[in-house]
């Protein structure tokens, strides 16, 4: 199998997992929060929160999210990778409309479209920024200065 095909499969599956973890975390917090009312500074309130399974699903989702993100950062360019993490705003919006009957207004849909368009633009800009045949001649440090300069 071609290396670039394998790389794209890794990126797509990794970001799909990251997106799933992010969405589950946010929805779990929404469910946990719905069962936490009324908020009060008491042990009874803490027991009510930690007695509900959704808080644990959110915590497990955060752990999955962390390990998936670390794996992706090892290989993916940071700019588009960070931008792609914001797709959870879009998926949470659609999932909330389905699960919690929240409104999908034209403004929200426009915002979601702009987020997706921005991520696509960053991905294409990054893919054209470093052609595979264009290898660097010297390794440069964080400030763009080659060792020994």
C-alpha positions in Angstrom: 0.0 0.0 0.0 1.2 3.5 -0.9 2.7 5.5 2.0 0.6 8.6 1.4 -2.6 6.4 1.3 -1.6 4.9 4.6 -0.8 8.3 6.1 -4.2 9.7 5.0 -6.0 6.6 6.5 -4.1 7.2 9.7 -5.1 10.8 9.8 -8.8 10.2 8.9 -9.2 7.3 11.4 -7.3 9.2 14.1 -9.4 12.4 13.7 -12.6 10.3 13.5 -11.7 8.7 16.9 -10.7 12.2 18.3 -14.0 13.6 17.1 -16.0 10.8 18.6 -14.2 11.1 21.9 -14.7 14.9 22.0 -18.4 14.6 21.1 -19.0 11.9 23.7 -17.3 14.0 26.4 -19.3 17.1 25.7 -22.6 15.2 25.5 -21.8 13.3 28.7 -21.1 16.6 30.5 -24.5 17.9 29.2 -26.2 14.8 30.6 -24.3 15.0 33.9 -25.1 18.7 34.2 -28.8 18.1 33.6 -28.8 15.8 36.6 -26.7 18.1 38.8 -29.4 20.8 39.3 -29.9 22.7 41.4 -26.2 23.5 41.9 -25.2 24.0 45.5 -22.0 24.0 47.6 -22.6 20.8 49.5 -21.5 17.2 49.8 -25.0 16.0 48.7 -24.5 17.9 45.4 -21.1 16.3 44.9 -22.5 12.9 45.6 -25.3 13.5 43.2 -22.8 14.5 40.4 -20.4 11.6 41.0 -23.2 9.2 41.5 -24.3 9.6 37.9 -22.6 7.4 35.3 -22.3 10.2 32.7 -19.5 11.9 34.6 -17.4 8.8 34.4 -18.2 8.4 30.7 -16.9 11.9 30.2 -13.7 11.2 32.2 -13.1 8.0 30.2 -13.7 10.0 27.0 -11.1 12.6 28.1 -8.5 9.8 28.6 -9.3 8.4 25.1 -9.1 11.9 23.7 -5.7 12.5 25.3 -4.1 9.3 23.9 -5.6 9.8 20.5 -4.4 13.4 20.4 -0.9 12.4 21.4 -0.8 9.8 18.7 -1.9 12.2 16.1 0.5 14.9 17.2 3.4 12.5 16.7 2.7 12.5 12.9 0.2 15.2 11.9 1.1 18.8 11.2 0.1 20.9 14.2 -1.8 23.7 12.4 -4.4 21.6 10.6 -4.5 19.1 13.5 -5.4 21.7 16.0 -8.0 23.2 13.7 -9.5 19.8 13.1 -10.1 19.4 16.8 -12.7 22.1 16.5 -14.9 19.9 14.4 -16.4 18.8 17.7 -18.2 22.1 17.9 -20.1 21.0 14.7 -20.7 17.4 15.8 -21.9 18.4 19.3 -24.3 21.0 17.7 -25.9 18.3 15.5 -25.9 15.7 18.3 -27.5 18.2 20.7 -30.2 19.0 18.2 -30.9 15.3 17.9 -30.6 14.3 21.6 -31.7 17.5 23.4 -33.9 19.0 20.7 -31.8 22.2 20.6 -32.5 24.5 17.7 -30.4 24.5 14.5 -30.7 28.1 13.6 -29.4 29.5 10.3 -26.7 31.4 12.2 -25.5 28.2 13.9 -25.5 26.3 10.6 -23.5 29.1 8.9 -21.0 29.1 11.8 -20.6 25.3 11.4 -20.1 25.7 7.7 -17.4 28.4 8.3 -15.6 26.1 10.8 -15.6 23.2 8.3 -14.5 25.5 5.5 -11.6 26.9 7.6 -10.4 23.4 8.5 -10.5 22.3 4.9 -8.5 25.5 3.8 -5.9 24.8 6.5 -5.5 21.2 5.4 -5.0 22.2 1.8 -2.6 25.0 2.7 -0.5 22.6 4.8 -0.4 19.9 2.2 0.9 22.4 -0.4 3.3 24.0 1.9 5.7 21.0 2.1 5.9 19.0 -1.1 7.3 15.5 -0.5 10.1 16.0 -3.0 11.2 19.2 -1.2 13.4 17.9 1.5 15.1 20.5 3.8 18.9 20.9 3.3 19.7 21.6 6.9 17.9 20.8 10.2 16.8 24.1 11.7 16.0 24.8 15.4 12.9 26.4 16.8 13.9 29.9 15.8 14.6 28.9 12.2 18.4 29.0 12.6 20.6 26.1 11.5 23.0 24.6 14.0 26.3 26.4 13.9 24.9 29.7 12.5 
